[in-house]
Each structure stands twice: as structure tokens, then as C-alpha cells.
């Protein structure tokens, strides 16, 4: 009889560890770009900070048939975008910014247009260093640019910059 009580206690501890792990990840400034009728894909952006070394291994949304973590980078003067098949590393204590022209979430095969000032649900799947997975449920504000923030010390001066990285004169 003592043995079964121990098993129940061990199972309960495991459940607590999973929820504590999910709470060790903070997501801020989350938003998705609004779409128009007929547009089947859009980007979602946010800042993710993990207390411990973690990896973002998956994303999903009931609004999208396909959701992937993508990276945009310059290769020989050409901007290339590709899915991160191995996920995105979130080093302990470092804010990783998913933003236009860099890492971002692609929502594809949209079931309906994403109207400005609505919200879109998004689930992040995270994996810790031991391989334990957990999810974080988000509601992203839909807009044309990031939500206005009271303080900004990250060198970003123009919130409505539309020429992402194209600085040719």
C-alpha cells in the first residue's frame, strides 16, 4: 500500500514540474500582422525570455492550417526565409526577439482574414534541456505594427518602418 501512495505522489510531482516549466518562459510584445481578404499567410512576432535553457520546438493556431518557426537572413544580397526544422534556441535569461526580417512565426493556410484589433490564439511548444515538453497559450493582438510600448530602449526609433532592412539610397 505504501508503494502505490509513493507512485501517486511521484506522478503529482511530475505534473507540477511541467506547469512550473511553462511558467519559467515569459512572452511579451506579441502581435500578428493583419491580413486582407484572400491573403493566406501572415507573420506573428514576440519577445520570448526563458529562465533556463529552452527550445521553441513548435507553434500552432486554430486559425492556421500550418504554423512554423521561420528565420529570415541575408545570403549574397538576397533575403531568404526558411523554416527552422530543429526549433529555436532560447538561452537562459536572454530575450529572443521574433520580429520582421528575423526570426518569426509564419501562420499559413489561414482559415479567415485576421482583422486589425482582433486577437488570434497561438500555442507555443517548448522543450527544456531534459527533453520535457510544455505549451504556452497566447492571444496575439492583430495589427499593422507592434503594439505601442511605454518604454523603448532597444534602439528602435520608428515603429512604422515598412522597408525592412532595405537601406539603399
C-alpha positions, 0 to 999 in steps of 0.5 A: 500500500505504501508503494502505490501512495509513493507512485501517486505522489511521484506522478503529482510531482511530475505534473507540477514540474511541467506547469512550473516549466511553462511558467519559467518562459515569459512572452511579451510584445506579441502581435500578428500582422493583419491580413486582407481578404484572400491573403493566406499567410501572415507573420506573428512576432514576440519577445520570448525570455526563458529562465533556463535553457529552452527550445521553441520546438513548435507553434500552432493556431486554430486559425492556421492550417500550418504554423512554423518557426521561420528565420529570415537572413541575408545570403549574397544580397538576397533575403531568404526565409526558411523554416527552422526544422530543429526549433529555436534556441532560447538561452537562459535569461536572454530575450529572443526577439521574433520580429520582421526580417528575423526570426518569426512565426509564419501562420499559413493556410489561414482559415479567415482574414485576421482583422486589425484589433482582433486577437488570434490564439497561438500555442507555443511548444517548448522543450527544456534541456531534459527533453520535457515538453510544455505549451504556452497559450497566447492571444496575439493582438492583430495589427499593422505594427507592434503594439505601442510600448511605454518604454523603448530602449532597444534602439528602435526609433520608428515603429512604422518602418515598412522597408525592412532592412532595405537601406539603399539610397 
